[in-house]
Every structure is written in structure tokens, then in C-alpha cells.
Amino acid sequence: MISAELISSLLAGIAYGLTLSLIAAGLSLIYGVMKIVNTSHGAFYILGGFFCFSFIYFFNLPLFISILLTVIVTFAIAAGVVYYVLPTNLRVTTDPDGQNTVMITFLALATITEYLLLFVFGGSSVAVPSIVLGSLEVIPGVFIINQLLLVSIVSLFIYLLLYLFLKYTKLGKGIYAFAQNQELAEALGLSGGLLACITFGIGCTLASASGALLASVFSVNSAAGWSVLPLAFVIVTLGGIGNIFGSLIGGLIFGLVYSVGLFFIQAYAIVIVLLVMYCILLIKPTGLLGGLVERV
């Protein structure tokens, strides 16, 4: 018989994986359009946490207003990075040398971001205050932290907004069309450089939203991005790279498996996740939804 503690752990894992999958969705979105792996993605995760913290403690703003401002500021920074730092020919590229150049550039920016935060905030971790305290008893003996539940619901809402944006707005359809067929999209007048700026901004915004949300459950420090980024890669690989809703499925699987690992063999939880990922890739090398449904 499954214990109440294990079920509680599974629920927490699902909620955590769901919120973490926003980072992976951003990675997939950026890769789908720009054809590069954003090595600075973890930096935008920690920026989300630190921006949200700053808006709350220095300006006394409510949590959700702080998250909204965090999203806006992050989008402006990310889009500006692509527009002002990357040459036009490197904003969308399938050339291996060009891709390596972009990844190294973003890696350098991530390192600079880490040390800037370290200089401004010191080595201390920061946390965003919770809106709701305590735990919810789902069924007798099974509990989930209220704030973690709220964070997972907000993450689902963000996924819904992303789906509506990509499916029903002119800009979203343009991003989707460019990801499917770059040459045809450009022939129809879509600007790859402009779409790259917007897509990078949206993708990094998803990472910062995840950072702001999780900072209300866990603390975040200037080096946290380096530990979160590999987890996002695992989730992307599980769901299928380039498929943002595959990242949602990958995040749920990650959360379930990771929580089981923490419950039974805490020291080897991430190893168990990697073993599950390996088994899935043996059966489906492109990931669970890779090649099965519409990408991006």
C-alpha cells in the first residue's frame, strides 16, 4: 500500500516539475526559432528571482505585481541582448560555427550576470514571501504546501497564455510559421531577426517567471542558474526538443520520478531521473513528443 507520505511527495514533485518546466519550454521555444541552445537561460531564472525580490522589498509591491514587472523587465533585457549583442546573421543560424559563437557569447553573459548579482546582493540567498501559508490536506494524511500549489496553478495559467498566444495571435502564428519553415516564412515577408529578438525575449521571460514563482517556495542565489539549467535540459530531452508542450510532459515526468527518488534514495534522486530519461530515449530517441505533434 502506498503511504500518505509518498503521495504527498508525488504531489509536491508534480507541482515542482510543472513550474520548472517553464524554463524548459523557454529553451524549446528559443531553439525552435533561433536554432541555438540558450546557455544563458539559467541566468534569466535567477534574474527572475532577484528582480521579484527587489520589487517586493525595495518598492513594497505585491507579489503578483512584482512578478508582472519582472516579466516585463526580463523581456526587455533579453530582447535587447539579441538586438544589440548578436549580429543579424547570428540571430537565426544553422551554421555550427555560428551556433558555437552564440552559445559562448550567452555563456559569457550568464557568467557576467552571476558576478553582478554577487556584487550587488553578496553571496546570500534571497526569498520572496509566500502569499498563502500552511498546507492543504488533499485527502486524509496527504498534504501539499499551499504556496507550491498556487505556484503550480499560476504555471499552468502561463502555459495557457502561451498556447493562446502562439495559436491565435498574428505574431504567435508568425513565430510558429518561422519555426516550421524558415525560408518560406522569410519569403512571405517575416523578419527572422525581429522574430529572434521577440522569441528570445519570450523564452527568457518564461525562465524568469519560473524563477520568481519558485523563489516564493525556495530561496535563490547568484549561482542557482547553473544547477537549474541541467534540469531544464533533462526536461527538454524527455519531452522532445523544440516542442514546448513536450516540456510540460517532461516536467511532470521529471517531478514524479525526482520525488520518488528523493523519497526512497535521496542521494541518488537525479541519477534515477537520468536512468528514466535514458530508457525513454532508447525507445523514443526524439523524446516523448518529438516528431509526434506540432513543434513550437
N, C-alpha and C positions, 0 to 999 in steps of 0.2 A: 504493500500500500504506500502511495506517495505521501510523504509527510507535508504538513502545512507549511513548514519552513522552506521546503524545496519549492512549493508552489509560489510562495512569497518571493523567493529568489528568482524564479522564472518570470514573474510579472515585472519585477524590477529590471531584469535583463532585457525584456521586450521594450520597456519604456526607454531604457538607456540606449539600446541599439537603434531604436526608431529615431531618437534625437541625433545620435551620432551619424546616422545615415544621411542627414542633410549635408554633411561635409562631403561624403562620397558622391551625392547627387551633384554637388557643385563641381567636383572633379570630372565626372562623366560629361556634364554639360559643356565644360570648357574643352575637354578632349574632343567631343563630337564636332565642335565648330573649328577650333584652332589647331587640332591635331597635335597638341603638346600635352605633356604631363606637368601640371602646375606644382612645382616643387616648393612654392611659397604658400601653399594652401594652409598649412598648419599655422603660419604667421597670422593669417586673417582670422583663424579660430581664436587665437589668444587676443588679437586686437578687439574682437567682439566682446570678450570677457572684460578687458581693461576699459574699453570705451563705455560699456554699460555701467561698470563700477564707478567710473569718473562722473558720468551724468547723474548718478544717484547721490554720491557722497559729496561732490563739489557743487552741484547745482540743485540738489534736493528734489529731483524729478522722480515721478512714479516709475515703477519697473517697466511697464509696457511702453510708456513714452520714451524711456531710456533705450529700450530695445529698438523702437522705431527710428530714433535718431542715430543709433548705432548702425542700423541697416543703411540709412541714407549716407552717412559719412563714409562707411566702408565701400559702398558702391562708387562714390565719387573718387576715393583714393584708388580703388582697383582699376576703374576705367581710365583714370589719369595715368596710372603706371603703364598701361598698354599704349596709350596715345602718345605719351611724352618720352617713354623709355625705349620702347621697341620700334625699330624701323618698320615701315609699311610692309616690306617684303617678308618680314619675320612674324607678322601678326597671325597669319594663316600660312603654314608651311608643312609640306610633307617631306622636305629635304632633311635627311638625317643630321647633317652638319648644322643646318638652321635650327632644328629641334634641340640639339645639344646646346647650342648657343643660348637659346631662350631658357632652357631648364637651368643652366649655370647662372644666367642673369637673375632668374627668380630665386635661386638658392642663395645668391649673394644678398638679395633684397630681404629674404627671410632672416638671414643672419644679422643684417643691419637692424631690422625691426626688433629682434630679440635683445640686442645690446642697447638699443634706445630705451626700450621698456625697462631693462635692468638699470639703466642710468637714472630714469625718471622715478621709478617705483621701488628700486632696490631689489633685493633677492626675495622679498616676502611674497607670499601668495595672497591673492585678493579674492573676495567672495561677494556675490550680490545677495542682498537679503531676500528671503522667501516671502511670497505673498500669503501662502497658506501653510500653517504649521501642523505638526502631528501626522498621523497615519489614518488611512481608511481601511476598515475591516471589510474586505470584499465578501468573504464567506467566513464562518466561524473559524478563527485561528489563522486566517490568511490576511496579511496586511500589505499595503503598498504606501510609500511615503506620498503624502498629498502633493507636495511640490513637484516630485518626479512625475506623478500622474498628470498634473497640469502642464508640465513641460512637454510631455509626450503628446498631449492633445493639441497644444499650440504647434508642434512639429507637423502633425497631420494636417492642420489647417494651412500651414505654409506649403505643404505638398499640394493641397487642393488649389491654392492660389497659383502655384507654378503650373499645374495642369491646365487650368483655365487660361492662363497667360499664353502658354505655348499652343493651345488648341484653338483659341477663339480670337486672339488679337492679331492684327496685321504684322506687328513686329515679331510676335511669337511664331507665327507661320513662316516669316522670313528666316528666322533662326533655324527652324525645322527644315525648311527647304534647302538652306545652305549646307546643313549637316548631311543631308541626303545626297545632294549633287552640287558640288561647288561650282563647276564650270557652267552648268545650266542656270544656276541662281545668278551668277555674275552676268551671264548673257541677257538675263531678264532685268538687269539694272541694279541688283543688290550689291552693296559695297561690302566686300569681305573685311576690310579694315575697320569700318564702323561697327559691323556686327561683332567683330572680335572684341572691341572695346566694351560693348554692351554685354556680351555673353560673359566675358571675364568678370565684369562688374557684378552680374547676377550670380555667377558661380561662387565668387568670393563672399558675396552677401549671404549666401546660404551657409557658408562656413562660419561667418561672424555671428549669424543668428543662432547657430548651434552653440557657439562659444558663450554667447550672452545667456542663453537658456540654461546651459549646464553649469554656468558659474553661479546660478541660484541654488544648485544642488551640491556641487563640489566646488572646491577652490581652483583658481587658475594662477599660474606663474609664468614668467617670461620664457621659460623653456618648455612649456607644456605642449607647444605645437609639434615638437619633434617626436613626442610619444603618441600623439593623436594621429599624425599623418600616416604611419604604417597601418593603423587600424582602418583608416579610410581606404587605403589601398586594398586591404583584405576584403572589405565590404564591396568595393567596386568589382574586384575579381570574382567574388561569389555571385553577384547579380549580373555581371556582364558589362564590360567597359563600353562607355558610350550610351548606355541605357539608364536614364536617371531613375526610372521606376523599378529597374532591376536593383538599383541601390537600396530602394525601400525594402525589397525582399531580402537582399543581402544583409541589411542592417538588422532585420528581425531574426534571421538565422544566426547572425553573429551574437546578438543579445541572448538568445536562448542557449546556444552552445557555451558561450562565455560564462553565463550564470551557473550552468550545470558544472562547469569546470571549477569555478570558484567555490561551489558548494561541496564538491567531493575532494578535489585535489587543487587547492588554491594556488600552489606554487607553479602548477603546470597548466593553468587555465588557457593561456594563449596558445600553448602547444597543442592542446586539444582542438582549438579553433582552426589552427593551421592544418591539422590532420584531416579535419572535416572538409576544409577547403580543397586539400589535395585529392580526397576521394571524389568530390564533386567535379573537379577538373578532369579527373580520369574518365568520368562518364560524359561530361559536357565541357570540353576544353574552352569554349567561349563563355562559360558562366551560365547560370540558370536561364536567364532571359536573353542572352546574347544570340542574335540571329533568329529569335522566335517572334519578337514583337517589334513595333516601330521603335527606332532608335531616337534618342533625344526627345 
